[in-house]
């Protein structure tokens, strides 16, 4: 059932979740970032804020609009969170009772849906091909007064079901709604914060994906790099190569920024590099870079 539920939620998200969750001055959710217990989550497209429940961790997988929470204590439990436009919860309850056809071979049906205040909740079952019967699932939806709702589908084992469903309810009960915002995800984007303690890597897509230029940008303003004659350095001074170090600064305006590298090696002029964020992806010119946690910073 675990794989089937995952597929179901992805399909539901495609139907209801076109607004994306990114980053803003109020720390909107960032794809790929790990959120720990009690961290605040903010989805401006739905005007929704809440906290990660105690004992859980969460992330927004890249290329996905479904936020995933998992138990951090070793037991099995998953929560899939997605948004939709506002609906009448009593009407939605009747739809849940009848069952929702997600695909021709998969159907979700609520066992005993109940509405209490702003929240509709019920245990749900999945019927169809390839559905395993070793897990239990719980669904809940909370609607605010700003035209949006948030739905959580939680999956656990028989033993963990109570804890998983309670965590799903806590997630929604602590949540608040405000007027949704469609501002650019890069408005007031903090480039210094984004790049600090990051490892920037480019890969050679022609030669089997081998790593090329790697640059550790440390929070204290220093950097170390292993430079190959591709990527940032490919059209510059031939002395920019191999292992290098120095200091860095960045100046940004929205999705575009300028990275300035000053080298410790004598005779090397500072290097200015244009950066751009497009569709949650980092580019140097037309070349894709990946930013992960730095490996060469103290």
N, C-alpha and C positions, 0 to 999 in steps of 0.2 A: 504493500500500500504506500510505502514511503515514496518510491519512484513515481507512482501514479499520482499522488497528491502534488508532488513537485511539478509534474507536467500540467496538472489541472490549474494550479495557481499561475503558472506562466501564461496559459491560455486566457485565464480571466484577466490578467494584467494587460494583455494585448487589447482586450475588449474595452477596459475601463480606464486605463492609466496613461493616457498620452502626455499629460504634464510631467516633466522630469524633475528629479530631485538632485540638486547640485550643491553649490557653495555660495554664501552671501555674507554680508556684514554681520548677520545674526547667526553665523556658523551653520548654514544650511548643510544638509547631509552631503558628504563627499563620496563619490564612487570609489570603492577599493579600500577606504579607510576602516580600521577596526574600532568599534565603539564598545566600551566596557560597562560593567554594571554601574547604574546611576548616571551615566553620561546623558546629556540632553540631546534629543533628536529634534530637528526642525525641518519641516517640509513646506516651504513657502507657497508652492503651487496649490496646496490644500489648506494653508494657514494653520497647520497642525503642529503642536509641540508636545513632547512627552519625554519620559526617561526610560532607559534600558532597565528592565527589572533586575533585582538583585540575583546574582547567580547566573546571569545570561550575558552573552556577548552578541554583537550584531555587525552587519556590514551590508552595503549596497553593492552587489556584484556588478562589475563593469558590464556594459551592454545589456543591463537589466533595469526594469523599473520596479522590481519587487524587492523590498527590504527583507533580509533574512536574519533571524535571531536563532541562536542555538544555545543549549545549556552549556555552562562552563564547568560543571562539576563532575563530568564523566558519564552521567546518565543520558539516555536518548530523549531529546525533545527539540522540536523545530517550530518556529513561528514565521509565517509569511505575511508581510504587511503590504497592503496596496490601497490606493485611494480611488474614489469615484465621485460623481456628482451626487448631490443630495437626493434622497428618496424618502418616501413615507415608510417608516419601519413596520407598521402593521401590514401594509401591502407587500413589503419585502418578505415578511414572515410567512405569508400565504404562498408566495413563490417558493420559498425554501421548503415548505411542507410538501409541495407538489414535486419538487426536485428540479434541478437545473442541469440541462444537457450541455456539457462542456464540449464534447465531441460526439460523433455518432456512436461511440462505444464506451463513453465514460459519462457518468451521471452522479451529481451530488444531491443528497437529500437530507433534510433536517429531521431529527428524531422528535424533538419536542421544543420548538422555538418559543421563546418568551421575550417580551419587550418590557424593560424596566427603565423608565426615564429616557435617556438618550441612547440606550444600548439594546440591541437585539442579540440574543445569544442562543446557541443550541449545540448539542453534539450532532455531528453529521457523519453519514456513511457514504462511501463511494462504491458504486456498482458498475461493473463492466469488465472487459477483458484485462488480464494482467494485474488485477487488484489483489494484493495480498491481504490476509485477514489478521495479521499479528499486531496491527497498530490501531489506535483510536484517534479520532479527529474532532476538533472543536472549532466552531466558527462564531465570531462576534463582530458586529458592526456598530460604530458610534457615529452619529451625525450631529454636527454643530448647527448654528443658526446663520452660517455664512455661505451656505450653498454647497458644502462638501461633506463627505463621509470617509471614514477610515475603517477598513475591514482587516481582521486578523484571522488567519486559519492556522491553528496549532495542532501539531501531530506528536503523539507520544506513545509509549508502550502502555499496556494495561496497568503496570505498576506506577508509571510516572504520569498517567493521564490527569489525575487530580491536580498535581503541582503545575503541569503544563497549562491546563485550562485556567487555573487561578492566575498564573502569570500573564496570560493573554488578557484576562479581565483587568488586572492591575495596570497593564500597559495602556488600555483604553480609558480606564477610570481616571488615571492621572493626566490624561491628555486634555489639552485645551485648544480651542479654535479661535482664530482671528481672521480678518479679511485676507483672502488669498492674494498673493503678490506674484505678478508675472515679470518682475524686473529681470534684467540680464543676470545670469549666474555669476558674471564677472564684475558686476558693479561693486566698487570698493574692494576689489580683490587684492589681498595682501601677498605680493610676490615674494617678499623677504621671508615671511612665515612659510609659504608654500615650498620654497627651495631650501630652507635651512635644514641641515642634516639629511639631505637627499643625495642619492647616487643617480646621476644622469647617465643613461646608457643608450647607445645606438647599436643595432644589430645589422650584420651583413646579410641581406635577404637573398643574395645571389649565391653565396658560398655556404649554404646550409645553416644560416642563422648564427654564425660565429659572432661573439662580442667584438665590438670595435672600440671607439672612444668611450672611456669611462671617467667621470668627474665626480668626486666627492665634494659637495659644498657644505662646509661645516657652519654651525650656528654662530661661531665666534668670528666669522668673516674670512676664514682661511679655506683653501682648497688643495686637494691633491688629485692628480690625474694620471691616467695611463693613455697616452694619445697615439692613435694610429692615423695614417694619412687618409682618413675618411671623416665624414661627419663635420663637426664644427671647424676642424682644422684643414679640411681637404684642399681649400683654395688659398691658403695663407702661407706665410713664411715657412720654408722647409725646416727651420730650426724648431718649430713647434712639433715635437714628437717625443715618444717614449714617456718616461716618468717625469712629471713636472709638479710644481707647487707654487703657491703664492696666495694672494688675497682676492676676494670677490665682492662686488656690490651689484645691486639690481635696482632698476628704476622702471616702474610699470604704470600703465594706464589702461584699465580694463583688461581685455584679453591679450594685449600686447605688452612686451617689456624688452628692456635692453640689459643683457648680462655683461658686466665689465670684469675682465680678468687681468690682474697685474701679477707678473711672474717674478719669482725670486732670482732666477737665472739672469746674470748680467747680459745686457745687449738685446734682450727681447722686449719689444714694444708691447704695451698693454693691448689686449684684444677685446673688441666690442662685438657682441653676439646678439642678433635679434631673436626673440622668443615669441611664440604665439600659442595660445590655447584655443583649440577648435574641437567642438563636440567632445569635451572632456579629455582631449588628447593633446600632448605637448609636442610642438614642432620647432625645429631650428631651420628656418627657411621652409623648404618643402620636404624636409627629412624628419621622420618620426623618431622621437626619443621617449624613453620610459624613465619615470622617476620613482625610485623605491627608497627604502631606508638606507642611509649611508653606512658604509662598512669601514671607513677610514677616519672617523671622527671620535674624539674622546668623549 
